[in-house]
Amino acid sequence: MKKNQKLTYIFISILFIVSSCAPEGYTSDEYGFFSGIWHGICLPFALIGKLFGADIGIYAENNSGFLYWLGFIFGIGSLGGGAYRR
């Protein structure tokens, strides 16, 4: 198997695994800081699914407020790879 094919299969597998963790519906539990981090990491994959018409939530509606928001921002920021250095 070629290296490019292996990387393609790995990428598609990771895409399906990560996009399955997007916040979907309402639960009685509140989402907190660590759930916010996880949802922030899943955001690009959830956004792709949302663009293709899937019924995927981008942001958990039943959250704890500031701590969820802070975790969500940290999760999104972790995808950037850090600060740029010359």
Distance bins in CASP14 RR format, pairs under 12 A and 6 or more apart:
PFRMAT RR
TARGET T0000
AUTHOR 0000-0000-0000
RMODE 2
METHOD distances of the structure
MODEL  1
1 7 0 0 0 0 0 1 0 0 0 0 0
1 8 0 0 0 0 0 1 0 0 0 0 0
1 9 0 0 0 0 1 0 0 0 0 0 0
1 10 0 0 0 0 0 1 0 0 0 0 0
2 8 0 0 0 0 1 0 0 0 0 0 0
2 9 0 0 0 0 0 1 0 0 0 0 0
3 9 0 0 0 0 0 1 0 0 0 0 0
3 10 0 0 0 0 0 1 0 0 0 0 0
4 10 0 0 0 0 0 1 0 0 0 0 0
4 11 0 0 0 0 0 1 0 0 0 0 0
5 11 0 0 0 0 0 1 0 0 0 0 0
5 12 0 0 0 0 0 1 0 0 0 0 0
6 12 0 0 0 0 0 1 0 0 0 0 0
6 13 0 0 0 0 0 1 0 0 0 0 0
7 13 0 0 0 0 0 1 0 0 0 0 0
7 14 0 0 0 0 0 1 0 0 0 0 0
8 14 0 0 0 0 0 1 0 0 0 0 0
8 15 0 0 0 0 0 1 0 0 0 0 0
9 15 0 0 0 0 0 1 0 0 0 0 0
9 16 0 0 0 0 0 1 0 0 0 0 0
10 16 0 0 0 0 0 1 0 0 0 0 0
10 17 0 0 0 0 0 1 0 0 0 0 0
11 17 0 0 0 0 0 1 0 0 0 0 0
11 18 0 0 0 0 0 1 0 0 0 0 0
11 45 0 0 0 0 0 1 0 0 0 0 0
12 18 0 0 0 0 0 1 0 0 0 0 0
12 19 0 0 0 0 0 1 0 0 0 0 0
12 45 0 0 0 0 0 1 0 0 0 0 0
13 19 0 0 0 0 0 1 0 0 0 0 0
13 20 0 0 0 0 0 1 0 0 0 0 0
14 20 0 0 0 0 0 1 0 0 0 0 0
14 21 0 0 0 0 0 1 0 0 0 0 0
14 41 0 0 0 0 0 1 0 0 0 0 0
14 42 0 0 0 0 0 1 0 0 0 0 0
14 44 0 0 0 0 0 1 0 0 0 0 0
14 45 0 0 0 0 1 0 0 0 0 0 0
15 21 0 0 0 0 0 1 0 0 0 0 0
15 22 0 0 0 0 0 1 0 0 0 0 0
15 42 0 0 0 0 0 1 0 0 0 0 0
15 44 0 0 0 0 1 0 0 0 0 0 0
15 45 1 0 0 1 0 0 0 0 0 0 0
15 46 0 0 0 0 0 1 0 0 0 0 0
15 48 0 0 0 0 1 0 0 0 0 0 0
15 49 0 0 0 0 1 0 0 0 0 0 0
16 22 0 0 0 0 0 1 0 0 0 0 0
16 42 0 0 0 0 0 1 0 0 0 0 0
16 45 0 0 0 0 1 0 0 0 0 0 0
16 48 0 0 0 0 0 1 0 0 0 0 0
16 49 0 0 0 0 0 1 0 0 0 0 0
17 41 0 0 0 0 0 1 0 0 0 0 0
17 42 0 0 0 0 0 1 0 0 0 0 0
17 45 0 0 0 0 1 0 0 0 0 0 0
18 38 0 0 0 0 1 0 0 0 0 0 0
18 39 0 0 0 0 0 1 0 0 0 0 0
18 40 0 0 0 0 0 1 0 0 0 0 0
18 41 1 0 0 1 0 0 0 0 0 0 0
18 42 1 0 1 0 0 0 0 0 0 0 0
18 43 0 0 0 0 0 1 0 0 0 0 0
18 44 0 0 0 0 1 0 0 0 0 0 0
18 45 1 0 1 0 0 0 0 0 0 0 0
18 46 0 0 0 0 1 0 0 0 0 0 0
18 47 0 0 0 0 0 1 0 0 0 0 0
18 48 0 0 0 0 0 1 0 0 0 0 0
18 49 0 0 0 0 0 1 0 0 0 0 0
18 56 0 0 0 0 0 1 0 0 0 0 0
18 79 0 0 0 0 0 1 0 0 0 0 0
19 39 0 0 0 0 0 1 0 0 0 0 0
19 41 0 0 0 0 0 1 0 0 0 0 0
19 42 1 0 0 1 0 0 0 0 0 0 0
19 43 0 0 0 0 0 1 0 0 0 0 0
19 44 0 0 0 0 1 0 0 0 0 0 0
19 45 1 1 0 0 0 0 0 0 0 0 0
19 46 1 0 0 1 0 0 0 0 0 0 0
19 47 0 0 0 0 1 0 0 0 0 0 0
19 48 1 0 0 1 0 0 0 0 0 0 0
19 49 1 0 0 1 0 0 0 0 0 0 0
19 50 0 0 0 0 0 1 0 0 0 0 0
19 51 0 0 0 0 0 1 0 0 0 0 0
19 52 0 0 0 0 0 1 0 0 0 0 0
19 54 0 0 0 0 1 0 0 0 0 0 0
19 56 1 0 0 1 0 0 0 0 0 0 0
19 57 0 0 0 0 0 1 0 0 0 0 0
19 58 0 0 0 0 0 1 0 0 0 0 0
20 38 0 0 0 0 0 1 0 0 0 0 0
20 42 0 0 0 0 1 0 0 0 0 0 0
20 45 0 0 0 0 1 0 0 0 0 0 0
20 46 0 0 0 0 1 0 0 0 0 0 0
20 49 0 0 0 0 0 1 0 0 0 0 0
20 54 0 0 0 0 0 1 0 0 0 0 0
20 56 0 0 0 0 1 0 0 0 0 0 0
21 31 0 0 0 0 0 1 0 0 0 0 0
21 35 0 0 0 0 1 0 0 0 0 0 0
21 36 0 0 0 0 0 1 0 0 0 0 0
21 37 0 0 0 0 0 1 0 0 0 0 0
21 38 1 0 0 1 0 0 0 0 0 0 0
21 39 1 0 0 1 0 0 0 0 0 0 0
21 40 0 0 0 0 0 1 0 0 0 0 0
21 41 0 0 0 0 1 0 0 0 0 0 0
21 42 1 0 1 0 0 0 0 0 0 0 0
21 43 0 0 0 0 0 1 0 0 0 0 0
21 45 0 0 0 0 1 0 0 0 0 0 0
21 46 0 0 0 0 1 0 0 0 0 0 0
21 56 0 0 0 0 0 1 0 0 0 0 0
21 57 0 0 0 0 0 1 0 0 0 0 0
21 60 0 0 0 0 0 1 0 0 0 0 0
22 35 0 0 0 0 0 1 0 0 0 0 0
22 36 0 0 0 0 0 1 0 0 0 0 0
22 38 0 0 0 0 1 0 0 0 0 0 0
22 39 1 0 0 1 0 0 0 0 0 0 0
22 40 0 0 0 0 1 0 0 0 0 0 0
22 41 0 0 0 0 0 1 0 0 0 0 0
22 42 1 0 1 0 0 0 0 0 0 0 0
22 43 0 0 0 0 1 0 0 0 0 0 0
22 44 0 0 0 0 0 1 0 0 0 0 0
22 45 1 0 0 1 0 0 0 0 0 0 0
22 46 1 1 0 0 0 0 0 0 0 0 0
22 47 0 0 0 0 1 0 0 0 0 0 0
22 48 0 0 0 0 0 1 0 0 0 0 0
22 49 0 0 0 0 1 0 0 0 0 0 0
22 50 0 0 0 0 1 0 0 0 0 0 0
22 54 0 0 0 0 1 0 0 0 0 0 0
22 55 0 0 0 0 0 1 0 0 0 0 0
22 56 1 0 1 0 0 0 0 0 0 0 0
22 57 1 0 1 0 0 0 0 0 0 0 0
22 58 1 0 0 1 0 0 0 0 0 0 0
22 59 0 0 0 0 1 0 0 0 0 0 0
22 60 0 0 0 0 1 0 0 0 0 0 0
23 29 0 0 0 0 0 1 0 0 0 0 0
23 30 0 0 0 0 0 1 0 0 0 0 0
23 31 1 0 0 1 0 0 0 0 0 0 0
23 32 0 0 0 0 0 1 0 0 0 0 0
23 35 1 0 0 1 0 0 0 0 0 0 0
23 36 0 0 0 0 1 0 0 0 0 0 0
23 38 0 0 0 0 1 0 0 0 0 0 0
23 39 1 0 1 0 0 0 0 0 0 0 0
23 40 0 0 0 0 1 0 0 0 0 0 0
23 42 0 0 0 0 1 0 0 0 0 0 0
23 43 0 0 0 0 0 1 0 0 0 0 0
23 46 1 0 0 1 0 0 0 0 0 0 0
23 50 0 0 0 0 0 1 0 0 0 0 0
23 55 0 0 0 0 0 1 0 0 0 0 0
23 56 0 0 0 0 1 0 0 0 0 0 0
23 57 1 0 1 0 0 0 0 0 0 0 0
23 58 1 0 0 1 0 0 0 0 0 0 0
23 59 1 0 0 1 0 0 0 0 0 0 0
23 60 1 1 0 0 0 0 0 0 0 0 0
23 61 1 0 0 1 0 0 0 0 0 0 0
23 62 0 0 0 0 1 0 0 0 0 0 0
23 63 0 0 0 0 1 0 0 0 0 0 0
23 68 0 0 0 0 0 1 0 0 0 0 0
23 72 0 0 0 0 0 1 0 0 0 0 0
24 31 0 0 0 0 0 1 0 0 0 0 0
24 39 0 0 0 0 0 1 0 0 0 0 0
24 42 0 0 0 0 0 1 0 0 0 0 0
24 46 0 0 0 0 1 0 0 0 0 0 0
24 50 0 0 0 0 0 1 0 0 0 0 0
24 54 0 0 0 0 1 0 0 0 0 0 0
24 55 1 0 0 1 0 0 0 0 0 0 0
24 56 1 0 0 1 0 0 0 0 0 0 0
24 57 1 0 0 1 0 0 0 0 0 0 0
24 58 0 0 0 0 0 1 0 0 0 0 0
24 59 0 0 0 0 0 1 0 0 0 0 0
24 60 0 0 0 0 1 0 0 0 0 0 0
24 61 0 0 0 0 0 1 0 0 0 0 0
24 62 0 0 0 0 0 1 0 0 0 0 0
25 31 0 0 0 0 0 1 0 0 0 0 0
25 55 0 0 0 0 1 0 0 0 0 0 0
25 56 0 0 0 0 1 0 0 0 0 0 0
25 57 1 0 0 1 0 0 0 0 0 0 0
25 58 0 0 0 0 0 1 0 0 0 0 0
25 59 0 0 0 0 0 1 0 0 0 0 0
25 60 0 0 0 0 1 0 0 0 0 0 0
25 61 1 0 0 1 0 0 0 0 0 0 0
25 62 0 0 0 0 1 0 0 0 0 0 0
26 57 0 0 0 0 0 1 0 0 0 0 0
26 60 0 0 0 0 1 0 0 0 0 0 0
26 61 1 0 0 1 0 0 0 0 0 0 0
26 62 1 0 1 0 0 0 0 0 0 0 0
26 63 0 0 0 0 0 1 0 0 0 0 0
27 35 0 0 0 0 0 1 0 0 0 0 0
27 60 0 0 0 0 1 0 0 0 0 0 0
27 61 0 0 0 0 1 0 0 0 0 0 0
27 62 1 0 0 1 0 0 0 0 0 0 0
27 63 0 0 0 0 0 1 0 0 0 0 0
28 62 1 0 0 1 0 0 0 0 0 0 0
29 35 0 0 0 0 1 0 0 0 0 0 0
29 60 0 0 0 0 1 0 0 0 0 0 0
29 62 1 0 0 1 0 0 0 0 0 0 0
29 63 0 0 0 0 0 1 0 0 0 0 0
29 64 0 0 0 0 1 0 0 0 0 0 0
29 68 0 0 0 0 0 1 0 0 0 0 0
30 36 0 0 0 0 0 1 0 0 0 0 0
30 60 0 0 0 0 1 0 0 0 0 0 0
30 61 0 0 0 0 0 1 0 0 0 0 0
30 62 1 0 1 0 0 0 0 0 0 0 0
30 63 1 0 0 1 0 0 0 0 0 0 0
30 64 1 0 1 0 0 0 0 0 0 0 0
30 65 0 0 0 0 1 0 0 0 0 0 0
30 67 0 0 0 0 1 0 0 0 0 0 0
30 68 1 0 0 1 0 0 0 0 0 0 0
31 37 0 0 0 0 0 1 0 0 0 0 0
31 38 0 0 0 0 1 0 0 0 0 0 0
31 39 1 0 0 1 0 0 0 0 0 0 0
31 40 0 0 0 0 0 1 0 0 0 0 0
31 57 0 0 0 0 0 1 0 0 0 0 0
31 59 0 0 0 0 1 0 0 0 0 0 0
31 60 1 0 1 0 0 0 0 0 0 0 0
31 61 0 0 0 0 1 0 0 0 0 0 0
31 62 1 0 0 1 0 0 0 0 0 0 0
31 63 1 0 1 0 0 0 0 0 0 0 0
31 64 1 0 0 1 0 0 0 0 0 0 0
31 65 0 0 0 0 1 0 0 0 0 0 0
31 67 0 0 0 0 1 0 0 0 0 0 0
31 68 1 0 1 0 0 0 0 0 0 0 0
31 69 0 0 0 0 0 1 0 0 0 0 0
31 71 0 0 0 0 1 0 0 0 0 0 0
31 72 0 0 0 0 1 0 0 0 0 0 0
32 38 0 0 0 0 1 0 0 0 0 0 0
32 39 0 0 0 0 1 0 0 0 0 0 0
32 60 0 0 0 0 1 0 0 0 0 0 0
32 62 0 0 0 0 1 0 0 0 0 0 0
32 63 1 0 0 1 0 0 0 0 0 0 0
32 64 1 0 1 0 0 0 0 0 0 0 0
32 65 1 0 0 1 0 0 0 0 0 0 0
32 66 0 0 0 0 1 0 0 0 0 0 0
32 67 1 0 1 0 0 0 0 0 0 0 0
32 68 1 0 1 0 0 0 0 0 0 0 0
32 69 0 0 0 0 1 0 0 0 0 0 0
32 70 0 0 0 0 1 0 0 0 0 0 0
32 71 1 0 0 1 0 0 0 0 0 0 0
32 72 0 0 0 0 1 0 0 0 0 0 0
32 74 0 0 0 0 0 1 0 0 0 0 0
33 39 0 0 0 0 0 1 0 0 0 0 0
33 40 0 0 0 0 0 1 0 0 0 0 0
33 60 0 0 0 0 0 1 0 0 0 0 0
33 63 0 0 0 0 1 0 0 0 0 0 0
33 64 1 0 0 1 0 0 0 0 0 0 0
33 65 0 0 0 0 1 0 0 0 0 0 0
33 66 0 0 0 0 1 0 0 0 0 0 0
33 67 1 0 1 0 0 0 0 0 0 0 0
33 68 1 0 0 1 0 0 0 0 0 0 0
33 69 0 0 0 0 1 0 0 0 0 0 0
33 70 1 0 0 1 0 0 0 0 0 0 0
33 71 1 0 1 0 0 0 0 0 0 0 0
33 72 0 0 0 0 1 0 0 0 0 0 0
33 73 0 0 0 0 0 1 0 0 0 0 0
33 74 0 0 0 0 1 0 0 0 0 0 0
33 75 0 0 0 0 0 1 0 0 0 0 0
34 40 0 0 0 0 0 1 0 0 0 0 0
34 41 0 0 0 0 0 1 0 0 0 0 0
34 60 0 0 0 0 0 1 0 0 0 0 0
34 63 0 0 0 0 0 1 0 0 0 0 0
34 64 0 0 0 0 0 1 0 0 0 0 0
34 67 0 0 0 0 1 0 0 0 0 0 0
34 68 0 0 0 0 1 0 0 0 0 0 0
34 70 0 0 0 0 0 1 0 0 0 0 0
34 71 1 0 0 1 0 0 0 0 0 0 0
34 72 0 0 0 0 0 1 0 0 0 0 0
34 74 0 0 0 0 1 0 0 0 0 0 0
34 75 0 0 0 0 0 1 0 0 0 0 0
35 41 0 0 0 0 0 1 0 0 0 0 0
35 42 0 0 0 0 0 1 0 0 0 0 0
35 59 0 0 0 0 0 1 0 0 0 0 0
35 60 1 0 0 1 0 0 0 0 0 0 0
35 62 0 0 0 0 0 1 0 0 0 0 0
35 63 1 0 0 1 0 0 0 0 0 0 0
35 64 0 0 0 0 1 0 0 0 0 0 0
35 65 0 0 0 0 0 1 0 0 0 0 0
35 67 0 0 0 0 1 0 0 0 0 0 0
35 68 1 0 0 1 0 0 0 0 0 0 0
35 69 0 0 0 0 0 1 0 0 0 0 0
35 70 0 0 0 0 0 1 0 0 0 0 0
35 71 0 0 0 0 1 0 0 0 0 0 0
35 72 0 0 0 0 1 0 0 0 0 0 0
35 74 0 0 0 0 0 1 0 0 0 0 0
35 75 0 0 0 0 0 1 0 0 0 0 0
36 42 0 0 0 0 1 0 0 0 0 0 0
36 43 0 0 0 0 1 0 0 0 0 0 0
36 58 0 0 0 0 0 1 0 0 0 0 0
36 59 0 0 0 0 1 0 0 0 0 0 0
36 60 1 0 0 1 0 0 0 0 0 0 0
36 63 1 0 0 1 0 0 0 0 0 0 0
36 64 0 0 0 0 1 0 0 0 0 0 0
36 65 0 0 0 0 0 1 0 0 0 0 0
36 66 0 0 0 0 0 1 0 0 0 0 0
36 67 0 0 0 0 1 0 0 0 0 0 0
36 68 1 0 1 0 0 0 0 0 0 0 0
36 69 1 0 0 1 0 0 0 0 0 0 0
36 70 0 0 0 0 1 0 0 0 0 0 0
36 71 1 0 1 0 0 0 0 0 0 0 0
36 72 1 0 1 0 0 0 0 0 0 0 0
36 73 0 0 0 0 1 0 0 0 0 0 0
36 74 1 0 0 1 0 0 0 0 0 0 0
36 75 1 0 0 1 0 0 0 0 0 0 0
36 76 0 0 0 0 1 0 0 0 0 0 0
36 77 0 0 0 0 0 1 0 0 0 0 0
36 78 0 0 0 0 0 1 0 0 0 0 0
37 43 0 0 0 0 0 1 0 0 0 0 0
37 60 0 0 0 0 0 1 0 0 0 0 0
37 67 0 0 0 0 0 1 0 0 0 0 0
37 68 0 0 0 0 1 0 0 0 0 0 0
37 69 0 0 0 0 0 1 0 0 0 0 0
37 70 0 0 0 0 1 0 0 0 0 0 0
37 71 1 0 1 0 0 0 0 0 0 0 0
37 72 1 0 0 1 0 0 0 0 0 0 0
37 73 0 0 0 0 1 0 0 0 0 0 0
37 74 1 0 1 0 0 0 0 0 0 0 0
37 75 1 0 1 0 0 0 0 0 0 0 0
37 76 0 0 0 0 1 0 0 0 0 0 0
37 77 0 0 0 0 1 0 0 0 0 0 0
37 78 1 0 0 1 0 0 0 0 0 0 0
37 79 0 0 0 0 0 1 0 0 0 0 0
38 45 0 0 0 0 0 1 0 0 0 0 0
38 46 0 0 0 0 0 1 0 0 0 0 0
38 60 0 0 0 0 1 0 0 0 0 0 0
38 68 0 0 0 0 0 1 0 0 0 0 0
38 71 0 0 0 0 1 0 0 0 0 0 0
38 72 0 0 0 0 1 0 0 0 0 0 0
38 74 0 0 0 0 0 1 0 0 0 0 0
38 75 1 0 0 1 0 0 0 0 0 0 0
38 76 0 0 0 0 0 1 0 0 0 0 0
38 78 0 0 0 0 0 1 0 0 0 0 0
39 45 0 0 0 0 0 1 0 0 0 0 0
39 46 1 0 0 1 0 0 0 0 0 0 0
39 47 0 0 0 0 0 1 0 0 0 0 0
39 56 0 0 0 0 0 1 0 0 0 0 0
39 57 0 0 0 0 1 0 0 0 0 0 0
39 58 0 0 0 0 1 0 0 0 0 0 0
39 59 1 0 0 1 0 0 0 0 0 0 0
39 60 1 0 0 1 0 0 0 0 0 0 0
39 61 0 0 0 0 0 1 0 0 0 0 0
39 62 0 0 0 0 0 1 0 0 0 0 0
39 63 0 0 0 0 1 0 0 0 0 0 0
39 68 0 0 0 0 1 0 0 0 0 0 0
39 69 0 0 0 0 0 1 0 0 0 0 0
39 71 0 0 0 0 1 0 0 0 0 0 0
39 72 1 0 1 0 0 0 0 0 0 0 0
39 73 0 0 0 0 0 1 0 0 0 0 0
39 74 0 0 0 0 0 1 0 0 0 0 0
39 75 1 0 0 1 0 0 0 0 0 0 0
39 76 0 0 0 0 1 0 0 0 0 0 0
39 78 0 0 0 0 0 1 0 0 0 0 0
40 46 0 0 0 0 1 0 0 0 0 0 0
40 47 0 0 0 0 0 1 0 0 0 0 0
40 57 0 0 0 0 0 1 0 0 0 0 0
40 58 0 0 0 0 1 0 0 0 0 0 0
40 59 0 0 0 0 1 0 0 0 0 0 0
40 60 0 0 0 0 0 1 0 0 0 0 0
40 63 0 0 0 0 0 1 0 0 0 0 0
40 68 0 0 0 0 0 1 0 0 0 0 0
40 69 0 0 0 0 0 1 0 0 0 0 0
40 70 0 0 0 0 0 1 0 0 0 0 0
40 71 1 0 0 1 0 0 0 0 0 0 0
40 72 1 0 1 0 0 0 0 0 0 0 0
40 73 1 0 0 1 0 0 0 0 0 0 0
40 74 1 0 0 1 0 0 0 0 0 0 0
40 75 1 0 1 0 0 0 0 0 0 0 0
40 76 1 0 1 0 0 0 0 0 0 0 0
40 77 0 0 0 0 1 0 0 0 0 0 0
40 78 0 0 0 0 1 0 0 0 0 0 0
40 79 1 0 0 1 0 0 0 0 0 0 0
40 80 0 0 0 0 0 1 0 0 0 0 0
41 71 0 0 0 0 1 0 0 0 0 0 0
41 72 0 0 0 0 1 0 0 0 0 0 0
41 73 0 0 0 0 0 1 0 0 0 0 0
41 74 0 0 0 0 1 0 0 0 0 0 0
41 75 1 0 1 0 0 0 0 0 0 0 0
41 76 1 0 0 1 0 0 0 0 0 0 0
41 77 0 0 0 0 1 0 0 0 0 0 0
41 78 1 0 0 1 0 0 0 0 0 0 0
41 79 1 0 0 1 0 0 0 0 0 0 0
41 80 0 0 0 0 0 1 0 0 0 0 0
42 48 0 0 0 0 0 1 0 0 0 0 0
42 49 0 0 0 0 0 1 0 0 0 0 0
42 50 0 0 0 0 0 1 0 0 0 0 0
42 56 0 0 0 0 1 0 0 0 0 0 0
42 57 0 0 0 0 1 0 0 0 0 0 0
42 58 0 0 0 0 1 0 0 0 0 0 0
42 59 0 0 0 0 0 1 0 0 0 0 0
42 60 0 0 0 0 0 1 0 0 0 0 0
42 72 0 0 0 0 0 1 0 0 0 0 0
42 75 0 0 0 0 1 0 0 0 0 0 0
42 76 0 0 0 0 0 1 0 0 0 0 0
42 78 0 0 0 0 0 1 0 0 0 0 0
42 79 0 0 0 0 0 1 0 0 0 0 0
43 49 0 0 0 0 0 1 0 0 0 0 0
43 50 0 0 0 0 1 0 0 0 0 0 0
43 56 0 0 0 0 0 1 0 0 0 0 0
43 57 0 0 0 0 1 0 0 0 0 0 0
43 58 1 0 0 1 0 0 0 0 0 0 0
43 59 0 0 0 0 1 0 0 0 0 0 0
43 60 0 0 0 0 0 1 0 0 0 0 0
43 71 0 0 0 0 0 1 0 0 0 0 0
43 72 1 0 0 1 0 0 0 0 0 0 0
43 73 0 0 0 0 0 1 0 0 0 0 0
43 74 0 0 0 0 0 1 0 0 0 0 0
43 75 1 0 0 1 0 0 0 0 0 0 0
43 76 1 0 1 0 0 0 0 0 0 0 0
43 77 0 0 0 0 1 0 0 0 0 0 0
43 78 0 0 0 0 0 1 0 0 0 0 0
43 79 1 0 0 1 0 0 0 0 0 0 0
43 80 0 0 0 0 0 1 0 0 0 0 0
44 50 0 0 0 0 0 1 0 0 0 0 0
44 51 0 0 0 0 0 1 0 0 0 0 0
44 56 0 0 0 0 0 1 0 0 0 0 0
44 58 0 0 0 0 0 1 0 0 0 0 0
44 75 0 0 0 0 0 1 0 0 0 0 0
44 76 0 0 0 0 1 0 0 0 0 0 0
44 77 0 0 0 0 0 1 0 0 0 0 0
44 78 0 0 0 0 0 1 0 0 0 0 0
44 79 1 0 0 1 0 0 0 0 0 0 0
44 80 0 0 0 0 0 1 0 0 0 0 0
45 51 0 0 0 0 0 1 0 0 0 0 0
45 52 0 0 0 0 0 1 0 0 0 0 0
45 54 0 0 0 0 0 1 0 0 0 0 0
45 56 0 0 0 0 1 0 0 0 0 0 0
45 57 0 0 0 0 0 1 0 0 0 0 0
45 58 0 0 0 0 0 1 0 0 0 0 0
45 79 0 0 0 0 0 1 0 0 0 0 0
46 52 0 0 0 0 0 1 0 0 0 0 0
46 53 0 0 0 0 0 1 0 0 0 0 0
46 54 0 0 0 0 1 0 0 0 0 0 0
46 55 0 0 0 0 0 1 0 0 0 0 0
46 56 1 0 1 0 0 0 0 0 0 0 0
46 57 1 0 0 1 0 0 0 0 0 0 0
46 58 1 0 1 0 0 0 0 0 0 0 0
46 59 0 0 0 0 1 0 0 0 0 0 0
46 60 0 0 0 0 0 1 0 0 0 0 0
46 72 0 0 0 0 0 1 0 0 0 0 0
46 76 0 0 0 0 0 1 0 0 0 0 0
47 53 0 0 0 0 0 1 0 0 0 0 0
47 54 0 0 0 0 0 1 0 0 0 0 0
47 56 0 0 0 0 1 0 0 0 0 0 0
47 57 0 0 0 0 1 0 0 0 0 0 0
47 58 1 0 0 1 0 0 0 0 0 0 0
47 59 0 0 0 0 0 1 0 0 0 0 0
47 76 0 0 0 0 0 1 0 0 0 0 0
47 79 0 0 0 0 0 1 0 0 0 0 0
48 54 0 0 0 0 1 0 0 0 0 0 0
48 56 0 0 0 0 1 0 0 0 0 0 0
48 58 0 0 0 0 0 1 0 0 0 0 0
49 55 0 0 0 0 1 0 0 0 0 0 0
49 56 1 0 1 0 0 0 0 0 0 0 0
49 57 0 0 0 0 1 0 0 0 0 0 0
49 58 0 0 0 0 1 0 0 0 0 0 0
50 56 1 0 1 0 0 0 0 0 0 0 0
50 57 1 0 0 1 0 0 0 0 0 0 0
50 58 1 0 0 1 0 0 0 0 0 0 0
50 59 0 0 0 0 0 1 0 0 0 0 0
51 58 0 0 0 0 0 1 0 0 0 0 0
58 72 0 0 0 0 1 0 0 0 0 0 0
58 76 0 0 0 0 0 1 0 0 0 0 0
59 65 0 0 0 0 0 1 0 0 0 0 0
59 68 0 0 0 0 1 0 0 0 0 0 0
59 69 0 0 0 0 1 0 0 0 0 0 0
59 71 0 0 0 0 0 1 0 0 0 0 0
59 72 1 0 0 1 0 0 0 0 0 0 0
59 73 0 0 0 0 0 1 0 0 0 0 0
59 76 0 0 0 0 0 1 0 0 0 0 0
60 68 1 0 0 1 0 0 0 0 0 0 0
60 69 0 0 0 0 0 1 0 0 0 0 0
60 71 0 0 0 0 0 1 0 0 0 0 0
60 72 0 0 0 0 1 0 0 0 0 0 0
61 68 0 0 0 0 0 1 0 0 0 0 0
62 68 0 0 0 0 1 0 0 0 0 0 0
63 69 1 0 0 1 0 0 0 0 0 0 0
63 70 0 0 0 0 0 1 0 0 0 0 0
63 71 0 0 0 0 1 0 0 0 0 0 0
63 72 0 0 0 0 1 0 0 0 0 0 0
64 70 0 0 0 0 1 0 0 0 0 0 0
64 71 0 0 0 0 0 1 0 0 0 0 0
64 72 0 0 0 0 0 1 0 0 0 0 0
65 71 0 0 0 0 0 1 0 0 0 0 0
65 72 0 0 0 0 1 0 0 0 0 0 0
66 72 0 0 0 0 0 1 0 0 0 0 0
66 73 0 0 0 0 0 1 0 0 0 0 0
67 73 0 0 0 0 0 1 0 0 0 0 0
67 74 0 0 0 0 0 1 0 0 0 0 0
68 74 0 0 0 0 0 1 0 0 0 0 0
68 75 0 0 0 0 0 1 0 0 0 0 0
69 75 0 0 0 0 0 1 0 0 0 0 0
69 76 0 0 0 0 0 1 0 0 0 0 0
70 76 0 0 0 0 0 1 0 0 0 0 0
70 77 0 0 0 0 0 1 0 0 0 0 0
71 77 0 0 0 0 1 0 0 0 0 0 0
71 78 0 0 0 0 1 0 0 0 0 0 0
72 78 0 0 0 0 0 1 0 0 0 0 0
72 79 0 0 0 0 0 1 0 0 0 0 0
73 79 0 0 0 0 0 1 0 0 0 0 0
74 80 0 0 0 0 0 1 0 0 0 0 0
74 82 0 0 0 0 0 1 0 0 0 0 0
75 81 0 0 0 0 0 1 0 0 0 0 0
75 82 0 0 0 0 0 1 0 0 0 0 0
76 82 0 0 0 0 0 1 0 0 0 0 0
77 83 0 0 0 0 0 1 0 0 0 0 0
END
